[in-house]
Amino acid sequence: MSNTAVRYLTMLRMVPRFPKSITTSELADRLEDHGFKVTMRSIQRDLEKLSADFPLLVDEDSRPYRWSFDRNATMDIIPALDLPAALTFELARAYLSPMLPPRALSHLRPHFDEAHRTLLREKNPLGQWPNRVRVINRGLGGERPGIDADVLETVTEALLREYKCKLTYQARNWPEPEEIVVHPFGLIFRDPNVYLIGTIEGREGTRQLVLHRAVTGELLEEPSERPDDFDLDLYIRSGAMGILKSNEPVYLKLRCDKPALNHLIESPLGFDQITTEIDDQTFEIGVTVGDTQDLRWWLTAQAVHCDILEPLWLREDITATLERGLARMKA
């Protein structure tokens, strides 16, 4: 590639997306930092020439002229990353890397690398942001099980193209791995696992397949069958992602202590939650939730901070659990 072509590419990468812009004098300084000594007049001519083939915009009311990429420019014409975009890629790298296998991340690696270089190069407080932010998941935080890269690639392609896929899968209660054909509906990331939601051909019911239990995957170029009324959000809200104690939802009424359970006001347990202030120390909530094992665990853990007003049978179940636990601790 000629030196001029390299300079053109370098210069294009320095032009930000609108509404940000860069002047010809700023471009001259940056190009010189990259080893290209060019006059502002030459840069102006180069940009005018390049604008015939690239979506470059110029503000001729400013002196010197200010240049930018059209805000709708497609990603195959990549302007230089600004700091907010670089920060987004850097944080995505930090928090996606433990979740996805290397092959799935390889498509984003050039963007991650450029973002990292941008944050190191630019003298801006945003560059320190990745060192000042951490995400801590609730719970004990065990290690995420490894997922086979071929399996994940197969599943994601099947979802995007609405095809079936064939998996060699080992369920916890199966004596040995089985080859199954899956009609995929969606993926749910629930730390520490990744779940494929769908149906298994020849078997009834919507299933949750834990991806780290699949050892091989193959895309079948046959249309998958997905119910028209299936909604992933409604599926989650139904309590299906918990271990169901029963198929019937529960209308739960709690009297809660302040400030220990104030987060229930800010983050309701369900879309129909009604919150009632009682006094300075307590409030009540009424909400419909799935009757899951997770609900039982949470109520047991929060027993010191809330009273179960309804339903009575659930109050009795939690009381019995606490009594058994106390008896065991005293034994």
C-alpha positions in Angstrom: 0.0 0.0 0.0 1.4 3.4 -0.9 2.3 6.0 1.7 -0.5 8.3 0.5 -3.1 5.5 0.9 -1.9 4.8 4.4 -2.1 8.5 5.2 -5.7 8.6 3.8 -6.8 5.7 6.0 -5.1 7.2 9.1 -6.7 10.6 8.4 -10.2 9.0 8.0 -9.8 7.2 11.3 -9.2 10.6 13.0 -12.4 12.1 11.8 -15.1 11.7 14.5 -18.8 11.1 14.0 -21.2 14.1 13.9 -21.9 16.2 16.0 -18.2 16.0 17.0 -15.8 17.4 14.5 -12.1 18.1 13.9 -10.4 21.0 12.2 -7.8 20.7 9.5 -5.2 22.2 11.8 -6.0 19.5 14.4 -5.7 16.9 11.8 -2.3 18.2 10.7 -1.0 18.0 14.3 -2.3 14.4 14.8 -1.0 13.3 11.4 2.4 14.7 12.3 2.3 12.6 15.6 1.8 9.5 13.3 4.8 10.5 11.1 3.0 12.3 8.3 4.1 16.0 7.8 1.4 17.5 5.6 0.2 21.1 5.1 -3.3 22.2 6.1 -4.0 23.0 2.5 -3.0 19.5 1.4 -5.3 18.0 4.1 -8.1 20.2 2.9 -7.7 18.9 -0.7 -7.4 15.3 0.5 -10.7 15.6 2.5 -12.5 17.2 -0.4 -11.3 14.3 -2.6 -12.3 11.6 0.0 -15.7 13.1 0.6 -16.7 12.0 -2.9 -16.5 8.4 -1.7 -17.0 8.6 2.0 -19.9 10.2 4.0 -17.8 13.2 5.2 -19.4 16.4 6.3 -17.8 19.9 6.4 -18.8 23.0 8.3 -17.7 25.8 6.0 -18.9 28.5 8.3 -16.0 27.9 10.7 -12.4 28.8 10.1 -10.5 26.5 9.7 -13.2 24.1 8.3 -14.5 21.5 10.7 -14.9 17.9 9.4 -17.0 15.0 10.7 -18.5 11.7 9.5 -22.2 11.6 8.9 -23.9 10.4 12.2 -25.5 7.5 10.2 -22.3 6.3 8.6 -22.3 2.5 8.6 -19.8 0.6 10.8 -17.8 -0.6 7.8 -16.5 3.0 7.6 -15.1 3.4 11.2 -14.3 6.9 12.5 -11.8 7.1 15.3 -13.3 6.0 18.6 -14.2 8.9 20.9 -13.7 8.5 24.6 -17.3 7.5 25.5 -17.4 4.9 22.7 -13.9 3.6 23.8 -15.1 3.4 27.4 -18.2 1.4 26.4 -16.0 -1.1 24.5 -13.6 -1.4 27.4 -16.4 -2.1 29.9 -18.0 -4.6 27.5 -14.7 -6.4 27.2 -14.3 -6.5 31.0 -17.7 -7.9 31.7 -18.3 -10.1 28.7 -15.0 -11.8 28.7 -15.7 -14.1 31.7 -19.2 -15.0 30.2 -18.4 -15.8 26.6 -15.8 -18.2 25.0 -12.8 -16.8 23.1 -14.3 -17.5 19.7 -17.4 -15.5 20.4 -15.3 -12.5 21.6 -12.9 -12.7 18.6 -15.2 -10.7 16.4 -15.1 -7.8 18.8 -11.4 -8.0 19.7 -10.2 -5.3 17.2 -12.7 -2.9 18.7 -11.7 -3.8 22.2 -8.0 -3.3 21.3 -8.6 0.0 19.7 -10.7 1.2 22.7 -7.9 0.2 25.1 -5.3 2.1 23.0 -7.6 5.2 22.9 -8.1 5.2 26.7 -4.4 4.9 27.2 -3.6 7.6 24.6 -6.1 10.2 25.6 -5.4 12.3 28.7 -9.0 12.5 30.0 -10.6 11.5 33.3 -12.8 9.1 31.4 -9.7 7.0 30.6 -9.5 6.1 34.3 -13.2 4.9 34.4 -12.5 1.2 34.0 -10.2 1.3 37.0 -12.9 3.0 39.2 -15.9 0.8 38.5 -16.7 -2.8 39.5 -19.7 -5.0 39.2 -20.5 -7.4 42.1 -23.2 -10.0 41.6 -25.4 -10.9 44.5 -25.0 -14.3 46.0 -21.9 -16.4 46.7 -20.5 -15.7 43.2 -19.1 -19.1 42.2 -17.1 -19.5 39.0 -19.0 -19.6 35.7 -19.0 -23.1 34.1 -17.2 -23.2 30.8 -19.3 -23.3 27.6 -18.1 -25.0 24.4 -17.4 -22.4 21.8 -19.0 -24.5 19.0 -22.1 -25.0 21.0 -22.6 -21.3 21.7 -21.9 -20.3 18.1 -24.4 -22.9 16.9 -27.1 -21.8 19.3 -26.8 -18.1 18.6 -26.9 -18.7 14.8 -29.9 -20.9 15.2 -31.7 -18.2 17.2 -30.8 -15.4 14.7 -31.8 -17.5 11.6 -34.8 -19.2 13.3 -33.4 -22.7 12.6 -33.4 -25.8 14.6 -30.1 -27.1 16.2 -28.9 -30.5 17.2 -27.1 -30.8 20.6 -25.4 -33.6 22.5 -26.7 -32.8 25.9 -26.3 -34.3 29.4 -29.2 -33.3 31.7 -28.6 -33.7 35.4 -31.1 -36.5 35.7 -30.2 -38.3 32.5 -28.0 -41.4 32.9 -25.9 -40.5 29.8 -25.7 -37.8 27.1 -28.4 -37.8 24.5 -28.6 -36.3 21.0 -31.6 -33.9 20.9 -33.1 -31.5 18.3 -34.0 -28.2 19.8 -36.4 -25.5 18.6 -34.7 -22.4 20.2 -36.8 -19.5 21.6 -34.2 -17.4 23.4 -31.1 -17.2 25.6 -31.2 -16.1 29.3 -28.0 -15.2 31.1 -28.6 -15.8 34.8 -25.4 -15.7 36.7 -23.5 -18.1 36.7 -25.3 -20.0 34.0 -26.5 -19.5 30.4 -29.9 -21.1 29.6 -31.3 -21.9 26.1 -35.1 -21.7 26.3 -36.9 -23.8 23.7 -38.6 -27.1 23.0 -37.0 -30.5 22.4 -38.4 -32.2 19.3 -40.6 -35.2 20.2 -41.1 -34.0 23.8 -43.6 -31.8 25.5 -43.2 -28.5 27.2 -40.8 -25.5 27.1 -37.4 -26.5 28.4 -34.4 -24.7 30.0 -31.2 -26.2 28.7 -28.0 -25.2 30.6 -25.5 -24.6 27.8 -22.4 -25.8 29.7 -24.1 -29.3 29.7 -24.0 -29.4 25.9 -20.8 -30.9 24.4 -21.5 -30.7 20.7 -23.7 -28.5 18.5 -24.9 -28.6 14.9 -27.0 -26.1 13.0 -29.9 -27.7 11.1 -31.1 -25.6 8.2 -34.7 -26.3 8.9 -37.1 -23.6 10.3 -37.7 -23.9 14.0 -41.2 -23.9 15.4 -41.9 -21.1 17.9 -45.3 -20.3 19.4 -46.5 -16.9 18.1 -47.5 -15.9 21.6 -44.2 -16.8 23.3 -42.6 -13.8 25.0 -39.3 -14.1 26.8 -40.1 -11.4 29.4 -43.4 -12.9 30.3 -41.7 -16.3 30.5 -39.3 -14.9 33.1 -42.0 -13.0 35.0 -44.0 -16.2 35.3 -41.4 -17.5 37.7 -40.3 -20.2 35.2 -36.6 -19.5 35.8 -37.0 -20.5 39.4 -37.6 -24.0 40.7 -41.4 -24.0 40.7 -43.0 -25.4 43.9 -46.4 -25.2 42.1 -47.7 -24.0 38.8 -50.0 -21.4 40.4 -48.8 -17.9 41.0 -48.9 -16.5 44.6 -50.4 -13.2 45.7 -47.9 -12.2 48.3 -48.5 -9.6 51.0 -45.7 -8.5 53.2 -45.1 -6.0 56.0 -41.5 -4.8 55.6 -39.1 -2.9 57.8 -37.5 0.3 56.8 -34.7 0.9 55.8 -33.7 -2.8 55.5 -36.1 -3.6 52.6 -36.5 -0.2 51.0 -35.0 -1.7 47.8 -38.4 -3.3 47.3 -39.9 0.1 46.8 -37.2 1.0 44.2 -37.1 -2.5 42.6 -40.6 -4.0 42.7 -40.9 -7.8 42.9 -43.5 -7.8 40.1 -45.2 -5.4 37.6 -48.5 -5.4 39.7 -46.8 -4.5 43.0 -48.7 -2.1 45.2 -46.8 -0.4 48.0 -48.5 1.2 51.0 -46.7 3.3 53.6 -47.7 2.3 57.1 -45.5 4.5 59.3 -41.9 5.7 59.7 -40.7 2.2 60.4 -42.7 0.0 58.1 -44.5 -0.4 54.7 -46.6 -3.1 53.1 -46.4 -4.5 49.6 -48.9 -6.7 47.6 -47.6 -8.4 44.5 -48.2 -11.5 42.4 -45.1 -13.7 42.1 -44.2 -17.2 41.0 -44.2 -19.9 43.7 -40.5 -20.7 43.3 -37.7 -22.1 45.4 -36.0 -18.7 45.1 -39.0 -17.0 46.7 -38.8 -19.4 49.6 -35.1 -18.8 50.0 -35.5 -15.1 49.9 -38.4 -15.1 52.5 -36.4 -17.3 54.8 -33.4 -15.0 54.6 -35.5 -11.9 55.1 -37.6 -13.3 58.0 -36.0 -10.9 60.5 -37.1 -7.9 58.4 -40.6 -8.8 57.2 -43.9 -10.4 58.2 -45.8 -12.6 55.7 -49.4 -11.4 55.9 -50.7 -13.5 53.0 -51.0 -16.3 52.1 -51.2 -18.1 55.5 -50.0 -21.4 54.1 -46.7 -19.8 52.9 -46.2 -18.1 56.3 -46.6 -21.5 57.9 -44.1 -23.1 55.4 -41.4 -20.5 56.1 -42.0 -20.7 59.9 -41.5 -24.5 59.7 -38.3 -24.1 57.7 -36.9 -21.5 60.2 -37.8 -23.8 63.1 -36.0 -26.8 61.5 -33.0 -24.6 60.8 -32.9 -23.3 64.4 -33.2 -26.9 65.8 -30.3 -28.0 63.6 -28.1 -25.1 64.8 -28.8 -26.0 68.4 -28.2 -29.7 67.9 
